[in-house]
Amino acid sequence: MNEKLLHDLIVDYLKQKLSNEYNEVKTNPEGTPDLTLSNHGLILAMLEVETEHTITAEKAEKWKEMAESGTKLILMVPKNSKIRVTELLWQIGIADKISVGSYDIVINMP
C-alpha cells in the first residue's frame, strides 16, 4: 500500500475519532505535527503519525524538538514498529516525554 495513502487514512481516522474528546482537532497536511488537539483554544497535545519508512534517527530528532516544546506529543506507529520506536526514544533520551500508540490494518473475511 502507498505509505502516503496509509498515513493520510490514519490521520483522517484519528481526526474523526478524537473529535469526540477535543473541541478542535486540526490537521496539518504539509507539516508537523499531523494533528493538534485543543480545547477552548488551548493546545493540549500534538499527534504525529508515522509509517514503516518514516521511522528514522533524523525523524526522532524532530520528535525531540516537538517534545521539548512542552506540549504532549503522541506518536502513532505501525504495531510491528512500536518496540523499535520505543528503543529509539530511549536512545535519544525522550522516552518519558512521548506517548506511543500503534495501529494495525486488519481485514476479516467470512
VENBELCOR-V958401 format. One line per field, one symbol per residue. ss: DSSP state (~ for helix, > for strand, _ for the rest). A space follows every 50 residues. Layout:
ss: ???
This chain:
ss: __~~~~~~~~~~~~~~~~_____>>>>_______>>>>>__>>>>>>>>_ _~~~__~~~~~~~~~~~____>>>>>>>~~~~~~~~~~~~~______>>> >>>_______
